[in-house]
């Protein structure tokens, strides 16, 4: 059950790249380790003090060999939340927990079951979807795959993309740390029209599973249908490299993102975000539908790039 996000190095990235304190819980007995739970303490002027597993990525939560070890990790996390005087503990899990903690089910993971031959997946798509992919290739699009050498291009497209989405972006140093820490477990994809980069993505891979980490596109990407080419190249690459499944990243249920991912025959898997408030208060309303966050998103979209580049990273590090 261990995922890419349970690897210990993420806590080092969160500490060194974002300046957050980390706690790594281990459940063990005389026979050895029975479970782990990585936690990051995020202090945010917008959201308060949050103890989270795992922030900034798709999920985390306890990873244990049995229910007793999982429960021990959860109870220890609750004690940590109380001792640290956090506003709430948040466990982002890929599977349901046996706990009385309140849970949000707004998020899902869209997953493609892969095959050794990409043509097996291709033949399973609808004729309309295959036609859309072929049409996109006619826009003079091609995809380059690599590692940290593609970081400058990746980051420049992400800056524009996330500004247009109304979302602050992490510092380039954060992505550099991810790529340097996991050189054999990450890939960068750049989709270009001639020499112009129009869409990018960064994936991680571990234990036979590819994880969609971050993606973005320029203003031209939508007109060119660049995501059709980008996603097909990423899926084909994962097949050829022998991975079993591809998590296309989390989506909000019944959103446009979910609709696009379903075109690739991706199936929705429920994600479970559990909350615990030491003071016994209600679950926080942390979603883009909250009016006060929607106002901030709309304002961010109107800011000039030089300003979002300057103030974006300090804000992004405080949004778990």
TAVENDA-V225554 format. One record per residue. RES is the residue in one small letter. PHI is phi in degrees with one decimal (none if undefined). OMEGA is omega in radians with two decimals (* if undefined). Layout:
RES/PHI/OMEGA ; RES/PHI/OMEGA
//
This chain:
x/none/-3.13 ; x/-70.1/-3.12 ; x/-115.6/3.06 ; x/-54.9/-3.07 ; x/-79.2/3.09 ; x/-89.4/-3.14 ; x/-64.3/-3.01 ; x/-58.6/-3.05 ; x/-62.4/3.11 ; x/-60.9/3.14 ; x/-67.1/3.08 ; x/-66.4/3.10 ; x/-63.6/-3.13 ; x/-65.8/3.14 ; x/-78.6/-3.05 ; x/-79.0/-3.08 ; x/-89.8/-3.08 ; x/-122.3/3.07 ; x/78.3/-3.11 ; x/-103.4/3.06 ; x/-76.9/-3.10 ; x/-128.2/3.11 ; x/-133.3/3.13 ; x/-115.6/-3.13 ; x/-88.1/3.11 ; x/-129.0/3.02 ; x/-96.2/-3.12 ; x/-141.9/2.99 ; x/-134.8/-3.07 ; x/-63.3/-3.12 ; x/-85.7/3.12 ; x/131.4/-3.09 ; x/-75.0/3.12 ; x/-115.1/3.11 ; x/-179.0/3.11 ; x/-138.4/3.07 ; x/-147.2/3.09 ; x/-79.6/-3.12 ; x/-133.0/3.07 ; x/-125.7/3.12 ; x/-93.6/-3.14 ; x/-107.9/3.07 ; x/-102.8/-3.01 ; x/-126.0/3.06 ; x/-66.0/-3.14 ; x/-90.4/-3.00 ; x/-113.0/-3.13 ; x/91.7/3.13 ; x/-96.3/-3.05 ; x/-125.0/2.99 ; x/-102.6/-2.90 ; x/-132.0/3.00 ; x/-135.4/-0.14 ; x/-116.8/3.08 ; x/-78.3/3.02 ; x/72.9/3.09 ; x/-126.9/-2.93 ; x/-76.5/3.14 ; x/-166.9/-3.14 ; x/-167.0/3.10 ; x/78.3/-3.13 ; x/-71.2/3.04 ; x/-120.9/-3.01 ; x/-139.9/-3.12 ; x/-82.4/-3.12 ; x/-158.4/-3.05 ; x/-65.2/-3.12 ; x/-65.0/3.13 ; x/-66.6/3.11 ; x/-61.3/3.14 ; x/-64.1/3.13 ; x/-62.8/3.11 ; x/-65.6/3.14 ; x/-63.8/-3.14 ; x/-65.1/3.09 ; x/-66.2/3.11 ; x/-63.2/3.09 ; x/-62.2/3.12 ; x/-65.2/3.09 ; x/-61.3/3.14 ; x/-61.4/3.13 ; x/-69.3/-3.12 ; x/-65.3/-3.12 ; x/-85.0/3.11 ; x/56.3/3.12 ; x/-82.9/3.06 ; x/-73.1/3.04 ; x/-164.9/3.03 ; x/-100.2/3.14 ; x/-130.0/3.10 ; x/-114.7/-3.13 ; x/-95.5/-2.94 ; x/-117.8/3.08 ; x/-87.7/3.10 ; x/-144.0/-3.11 ; x/-68.5/3.07 ; x/-105.1/3.03 ; x/-88.0/-3.06 ; x/-150.8/3.09 ; x/-92.5/3.14 ; x/-68.1/3.05 ; x/-59.4/-3.05 ; x/-132.9/3.01 ; x/-106.2/3.14 ; x/-119.0/3.14 ; x/-74.1/-3.05 ; x/-103.8/3.07 ; x/-131.9/3.03 ; x/-111.2/3.13 ; x/-96.9/-2.99 ; x/-124.4/3.04 ; x/-104.2/3.00 ; x/-82.5/-2.99 ; x/-89.1/3.07 ; x/-135.3/-3.12 ; x/-63.3/-3.13 ; x/-106.3/3.13 ; x/-56.2/-3.13 ; x/-62.8/3.10 ; x/-62.3/3.08 ; x/-70.7/-3.12 ; x/-56.1/-3.11 ; x/-69.3/3.12 ; x/-88.1/3.11 ; x/-74.0/3.03 ; x/-67.3/3.13 ; x/-62.0/3.11 ; x/-63.7/-3.13 ; x/-68.0/3.11 ; x/-61.0/3.13 ; x/-64.2/3.13 ; x/-65.0/3.12 ; x/-65.3/3.14 ; x/-61.5/3.13 ; x/-62.9/3.14 ; x/-63.9/3.12 ; x/-60.4/-3.13 ; x/-70.2/3.09 ; x/-84.7/3.10 ; x/62.9/-3.13 ; x/-102.1/3.07 ; x/-147.4/-3.06 ; x/-118.7/3.05 ; x/-106.8/3.14 ; x/-117.1/3.13 ; x/-168.3/-3.11 ; x/-129.3/-3.00 ; x/-65.3/3.11 ; x/-65.6/3.12 ; x/-95.4/-3.10 ; x/-58.7/-3.13 ; x/-56.7/3.13 ; x/-67.9/3.11 ; x/-54.8/-3.04 ; x/-70.6/-3.12 ; x/-64.9/3.10 ; x/-70.4/3.13 ; x/-63.0/3.12 ; x/-57.9/3.14 ; x/-68.3/-3.06 ; x/-62.2/-3.06 ; x/-72.7/3.04 ; x/-61.3/-3.13 ; x/-67.3/3.08 ; x/-82.6/-3.11 ; x/83.7/-3.06 ; x/-122.4/3.05 ; x/-63.7/-3.09 ; x/-109.9/3.08 ; x/-63.3/3.08 ; x/-65.0/3.11 ; x/-58.1/3.14 ; x/-59.2/-3.14 ; x/-62.8/3.13 ; x/-65.3/3.11 ; x/-62.7/3.11 ; x/-64.4/3.11 ; x/-60.5/-3.10 ; x/-68.5/3.13 ; x/-73.6/-3.13 ; x/-73.6/-3.10 ; x/-120.6/-3.07 ; x/-63.9/-3.11 ; x/-101.0/-3.10 ; x/-122.8/3.14 ; x/-137.0/3.07 ; x/-142.5/3.05 ; x/-111.3/3.12 ; x/-119.5/3.12 ; x/-125.9/3.08 ; x/-97.1/-3.09 ; x/-120.8/2.87 ; x/-103.2/-2.97 ; x/57.4/-3.14 ; x/-99.6/-3.06 ; x/-94.2/3.07 ; x/-72.5/-3.08 ; x/-122.8/3.13 ; x/-151.2/-3.08 ; x/-140.8/3.06 ; x/-154.9/3.06 ; x/-129.0/-3.13 ; x/-119.6/3.01 ; x/-122.3/3.13 ; x/-142.3/-3.08 ; x/-162.1/3.02 ; x/57.7/3.07 ; x/83.1/-3.07 ; x/-121.5/3.03 ; x/-95.8/3.13 ; x/-112.8/3.00 ; x/-76.6/-3.04 ; x/-90.1/-3.11 ; x/-141.5/3.10 ; x/-152.8/3.13 ; x/-165.7/3.13 ; x/-145.2/3.10 ; x/-76.6/3.12 ; x/-62.2/-3.11 ; x/-78.6/-3.02 ; x/-60.3/-3.10 ; x/-66.2/-3.14 ; x/-62.4/-3.11 ; x/-87.3/-3.04 ; x/55.9/-3.05 ; x/-62.5/-3.12 ; x/-64.6/3.08 ; x/-63.4/3.13 ; x/-72.5/-3.12 ; x/-58.5/-3.08 ; x/-67.9/3.13 ; x/-64.5/3.11 ; x/-66.7/3.11 ; x/-66.2/3.14 ; x/-65.0/3.13 ; x/-60.9/3.12 ; x/-60.7/-3.14 ; x/-64.5/3.10 ; x/-63.1/-3.08 ; x/-63.3/-3.12 ; x/-89.6/2.98 ; x/85.4/3.12 ; x/-78.9/-3.05 ; x/-85.9/-3.07 ; x/-150.6/-3.08 ; x/-132.0/3.02 ; x/-84.1/-3.07 ; x/-80.5/-3.13 ; x/92.2/-3.10 ; x/-79.8/3.11 ; x/-138.1/2.98 ; x/-79.9/-3.11 ; x/-56.6/3.11 ; x/63.6/3.12 ; x/-102.9/3.07 ; x/-62.6/3.10 ; x/-61.7/3.11 ; x/-63.4/-3.12 ; x/-61.3/3.14 ; x/-64.4/-3.08 ; x/-69.4/3.11 ; x/-65.4/3.13 ; x/-62.2/3.14 ; x/-93.1/-3.08 ; x/63.4/3.04 ; x/-77.0/3.13 ; x/-104.0/-3.13 ; x/-80.2/3.03 ; x/-120.3/-3.09 ; x/-66.1/2.96 ; x/-103.3/-3.07 ; x/-121.7/3.11 ; x/-107.4/-3.10 ; x/-94.7/-3.13 ; x/-126.9/3.03 ; x/-140.0/3.08 ; x/-106.5/3.13 ; x/-55.7/3.14 ; x/-87.1/3.10 ; x/79.4/-3.11 ; x/-74.4/-3.12 ; x/-75.4/3.07 ; x/-62.5/3.09 ; x/-70.7/3.12 ; x/-97.9/-3.07 ; x/-101.0/3.07 ; x/-153.0/-3.03 ; x/-69.3/3.10 ; x/-79.2/3.07 ; x/-65.4/-3.02 ; x/-52.6/-3.08 ; x/-69.2/3.09 ; x/-76.5/3.11 ; x/-61.4/3.10 ; x/-63.1/3.13 ; x/-65.7/3.13 ; x/-62.8/-3.14 ; x/-64.5/3.12 ; x/-68.5/-3.12 ; x/-62.5/-3.13 ; x/-62.4/-3.09 ; x/-92.6/-3.11 ; x/-76.1/3.06 ; x/-69.7/-3.06 ; x/-59.9/-3.11 ; x/-62.0/-3.13 ; x/-76.3/3.12 ; x/-65.5/3.09 ; x/-66.7/-3.10 ; x/-79.2/-3.02 ; x/-101.0/-3.10 ; x/-63.5/-3.09 ; x/-56.7/3.09 ; x/-62.2/3.10 ; x/-75.4/-3.08 ; x/-60.1/-3.11 ; x/-66.6/-3.13 ; x/-103.7/3.10 ; x/-112.2/-3.02 ; x/-73.2/*
//
